[in-house]
Amino acid sequence: MKKRYLNTLIALVIFAALWGTISYLDRRASRQASKLGTPKEEKIFTLESKHITSLTFHPRAGEAVTCRHEGDTWVIAEPRKLSADQGTLSTVLNNLTTATVDETVDAHPSDLKQFGLDPPTYSLEVSTDSTPPKFTLLLGDGTPTSGGIYAQVAGNPRVVTLASYLKSNFEKTLFDLRDRRALTLDADQLRKIEVNSKGKKWTLEKNPEGVWDLVLPPPVRADRFSVDGLISQLRGLTMQSITAEDKKGQAAYGLGSPELRLQLTGPGGTQTLELGKKDKQGDRYFAVNSALAPVFTLSSTFLTEFQKDPADLRSKDLFSYSSFDAKRLEIDSPKGHSLFEFQKDNQWKQTEGGSRTISSARMDTLLTRLRDLRASTFPKGSDLAPLGLTKPAYRFTVQFGEKKQTETVEVSKVGEHVYVRLSTDPLACEVSKSAFDDVEKALTDL
């Protein structure tokens, strides 16, 4: 027999032996599970979550919390009436009704203390509108390998193990279960954001086109990415801790002279968030919301994000087109008026101020140089005369996109400064002289 065939035969024999061993062990495990009364994928409770009407969370030491289903929502009923976190309760219910037994450890244990079940570390009492009307899940210690937790259903002596992740899903505190939203308005539906932080005041407001303006006044375009960052901070804003259940002593938390006052307006009304002084740890600020009862804390990052200078929120881009979707470029310069149009044969042609075909590469360079112009600083005041923009030296109008949008930028040079204004903005900005030198060079190269 050739050596390679012999090797193949040996490999097949080894594989067959391994397969037989695995099959034997699997059958043996199945027989043992059957003897202990642990069917495959046995649910700890065979009940749909819609039938659960209340849950009481009992730690071994500490305050019990009862949540009840009222109407379409869950509320905290004890130890005090509070709004509940619907997402957290939904997760608890889902895990409770889908949890399966990993294994039966002891069908008739003589000592529950060894499992941390006498008394249990935690218990979850469940009331239903079905059968059974009530049941209690008892949770004990973690298994030696930390891969599971010991558990028992009250009234049934056997001790089982459940997946270890269920421990954190079932063991909830009052703070875990309450509605921790620091803002109950929909952040994505906000129409106005008014900020006052130690003398810095600015307002963001959506214009009729649904675009955010920075109202200085006058209104100028806001930087889309900066506004998105602020909205992201507000979206899902949650309390880090509860300091007091009411605002009676809020002055003690620095809320008489807040570090930040934020007034937010949307379809759901107006809410005011105020941040006071730092807590003892120094990484959170005491806060209140006009629409909520407690004094709570928020991350210091939240304050930092809203302590911006108005200039940081202004849009620094002048043009918004992409060079590939530009269709028409009109230029007024010291050399006169020119018009360039993109033709159906994918060529650029000068149709006013001359008549010639323009190199696509050179036109792309000019469009790219114009698109790259960005504000570097924002001059104070609204008077355009000192900036030379009452009679600008250059005017560039670009038409682009399927909807034939147009944008016009005016440019003037005053000494070593280059001032620019988008025609729709009442205020001007300054751009880098070298950046506009590149525009002039590209213009000359045409």
Residue pairs with C-beta under 8 A, 6 or more apart in sequence:
1 9
30 40
33 39
33 40
33 103
33 104
36 103
36 104
36 107
37 104
37 107
37 158
38 101
38 103
38 104
38 160
41 100
42 100
42 101
43 97
43 98
43 99
43 100
43 101
44 96
44 99
44 100
44 101
44 137
44 151
44 153
44 160
44 162
45 96
45 97
45 99
45 126
45 135
45 137
45 153
47 97
47 128
47 130
48 97
49 93
49 94
49 96
49 97
51 128
51 129
51 130
52 69
52 93
52 96
52 97
52 126
52 127
52 128
53 68
53 69
53 127
53 128
53 129
54 66
54 67
54 68
54 69
54 77
54 126
54 127
55 66
55 67
55 89
55 92
55 93
55 124
55 125
55 126
55 127
56 64
56 65
56 66
56 67
56 78
56 124
56 125
57 64
57 65
57 66
57 67
57 122
57 124
57 170
57 171
57 172
57 173
57 177
58 64
58 122
58 123
58 124
58 125
59 121
59 122
59 171
59 173
60 119
60 120
60 121
60 122
62 173
63 79
63 174
64 78
64 79
65 76
65 78
65 79
65 172
65 173
65 174
65 177
66 76
66 77
66 78
67 74
67 75
67 76
67 77
67 84
67 89
67 177
68 74
68 75
68 77
73 84
73 86
74 84
74 86
74 89
75 81
75 82
75 83
75 84
76 82
76 83
76 84
76 174
76 177
76 178
79 174
80 245
82 174
82 178
82 179
83 178
83 179
84 177
84 178
84 179
85 176
85 177
85 178
85 179
85 180
86 179
88 172
88 176
88 177
89 177
91 169
92 169
92 170
92 172
95 166
95 169
95 170
96 124
96 126
96 137
96 170
99 162
99 163
99 166
100 162
100 163
101 160
101 161
101 162
102 148
102 160
102 161
102 162
102 163
103 160
103 161
104 158
104 159
104 160
105 115
105 150
105 159
105 160
105 161
106 115
106 158
106 159
107 157
107 158
108 157
108 158
109 115
109 157
109 158
109 159
111 118
112 118
112 140
112 152
112 159
115 140
115 141
115 150
115 152
115 159
116 140
116 141
116 150
117 138
117 140
117 150
117 151
117 152
117 159
120 138
120 139
120 140
120 152
121 139
121 140
121 141
121 171
122 138
122 139
122 170
122 171
123 136
123 137
123 138
123 139
123 154
124 136
124 137
124 139
124 170
125 134
125 135
125 136
126 134
126 135
126 136
126 137
127 133
127 134
128 134
128 135
135 153
135 154
135 155
136 153
136 154
136 155
137 151
137 152
137 153
137 154
137 170
138 151
138 152
138 153
138 154
139 149
139 150
139 151
139 162
139 167
139 170
139 171
140 149
140 150
140 151
140 152
140 159
141 149
141 150
142 148
142 149
142 150
142 164
142 167
143 149
143 150
143 161
143 164
146 164
147 164
148 161
148 162
148 163
148 164
149 161
149 162
149 163
149 164
149 166
149 167
150 159
150 160
150 161
151 159
151 160
151 161
151 162
152 158
152 159
152 160
175 241
175 242
178 242
180 238
180 239
181 236
181 237
181 238
181 239
182 237
182 238
182 239
182 273
182 287
182 289
182 292
182 296
182 298
183 234
183 237
183 264
183 271
183 273
183 289
184 268
184 271
184 289
184 291
184 292
185 264
185 266
185 268
185 269
185 271
186 266
186 267
186 268
187 231
187 234
187 235
187 236
187 237
188 231
188 235
189 266
189 267
189 268
190 206
190 231
190 234
190 264
190 265
190 266
191 205
191 206
191 265
191 266
191 267
192 203
192 204
192 205
192 206
192 263
192 264
192 265
192 266
193 203
193 204
193 205
193 230
193 262
193 263
193 264
193 265
194 201
194 203
194 262
194 263
194 264
194 265
195 201
195 202
195 203
195 204
195 260
195 261
195 262
195 306
196 260
196 261
196 262
197 259
197 260
197 261
197 303
197 306
197 307
198 259
198 307
200 307
200 308
200 309
200 310
202 214
202 215
202 216
202 308
202 310
202 313
203 214
203 215
204 212
204 213
204 214
204 215
204 222
204 227
204 230
204 313
205 212
205 213
205 215
205 219
206 212
206 213
207 213
207 219
211 221
211 222
212 222
212 224
212 227
213 219
213 220
213 221
213 222
214 220
214 221
214 222
214 310
214 313
214 314
216 310
216 427
218 382
218 426
218 427
219 426
220 314
220 315
220 425
220 426
220 427
221 314
221 315
221 422
221 424
221 425
222 313
222 314
222 315
223 312
223 313
223 314
223 315
223 316
223 317
224 315
226 308
226 312
226 313
227 313
229 305
230 305
230 306
233 301
233 302
233 305
233 306
234 264
237 298
237 302
239 287
239 294
239 296
239 297
239 298
240 284
240 296
240 297
240 298
240 299
241 284
241 296
241 297
242 294
242 295
242 296
243 253
243 279
243 286
243 294
243 295
243 296
243 297
244 250
244 294
244 295
245 293
245 294
246 293
246 294
246 295
247 255
247 288
247 293
247 294
247 295
249 295
250 256
250 276
250 286
250 288
250 295
253 276
253 277
253 286
253 295
254 276
254 277
254 286
255 274
255 276
255 286
255 287
255 288
255 295
256 276
258 274
258 275
258 276
259 275
259 276
259 277
259 285
259 303
260 273
260 274
260 275
260 285
260 303
260 306
260 307
261 272
261 273
261 274
262 272
262 273
262 274
262 275
262 306
263 270
263 271
263 272
264 270
264 271
264 272
264 273
269 291
271 289
271 290
271 291
272 289
272 290
273 287
273 288
273 289
273 290
274 287
274 288
275 285
275 286
275 287
275 298
275 302
275 303
276 285
276 286
276 287
276 288
277 285
277 286
278 284
278 285
278 286
278 300
279 285
279 286
279 297
282 300
283 299
283 300
284 297
284 298
284 299
284 300
285 297
285 298
285 299
285 300
285 302
285 303
286 295
286 296
286 297
287 295
287 296
287 297
287 298
288 294
288 295
288 296
311 377
311 378
314 375
314 378
314 429
315 375
316 374
316 375
316 376
316 429
317 374
317 375
318 373
318 374
318 375
318 407
318 409
318 420
318 422
318 429
318 431
319 370
319 371
319 373
319 398
319 407
319 409
320 407
321 367
321 371
321 398
321 400
321 401
321 405
321 407
322 371
322 400
323 364
323 367
323 368
323 371
325 400
325 401
326 342
326 367
326 398
326 399
326 400
327 341
327 342
327 399
327 400
327 401
327 404
328 339
328 340
328 341
328 342
328 397
328 398
328 399
328 400
329 339
329 340
329 363
329 366
329 367
329 396
329 397
329 398
329 399
330 337
330 338
330 339
330 340
330 395
330 396
330 397
330 398
330 399
331 337
331 338
331 339
331 340
331 394
331 395
331 396
331 397
331 443
332 394
332 395
333 393
333 394
333 443
334 393
334 394
336 353
337 352
337 353
338 350
338 352
338 353
338 354
339 350
339 351
339 352
339 353
340 348
340 349
340 350
340 351
340 358
340 363
341 348
341 349
341 351
342 348
343 349
346 360
347 357
347 358
347 360
348 357
348 358
348 359
348 360
348 363
349 355
349 356
349 357
349 358
350 356
350 357
350 358
358 446
362 442
362 445
362 446
363 446
365 442
365 445
366 439
366 442
366 443
366 445
366 446
367 398
369 435
369 438
369 439
369 441
369 442
370 396
370 398
370 409
370 439
372 435
372 438
373 409
373 420
373 431
373 435
373 436
373 439
374 431
374 432
374 435
375 420
375 429
375 430
375 431
376 429
376 430
376 431
376 432
377 429
377 430
378 427
378 428
378 429
378 430
379 387
379 419
379 428
379 429
379 430
382 426
382 427
384 390
384 421
384 428
386 414
387 412
387 414
387 419
387 428
388 412
388 413
388 414
388 419
389 410
389 412
389 419
389 421
389 428
391 412
392 410
392 411
392 412
392 421
393 411
393 412
393 413
394 410
394 411
394 412
395 408
395 409
395 410
395 411
396 408
396 409
396 411
397 406
397 407
397 408
398 406
398 407
398 408
399 405
399 406
400 406
400 407
407 422
407 423
408 422
408 423
409 420
409 421
409 422
409 423
410 420
410 421
410 423
411 418
411 419
411 420
411 436
412 418
412 419
412 420
413 419
413 436
416 433
417 430
417 433
418 430
418 431
418 432
418 433
418 435
418 436
419 428
419 429
419 430
419 431
420 428
420 429
420 430
420 431
420 436
421 427
421 428
421 429
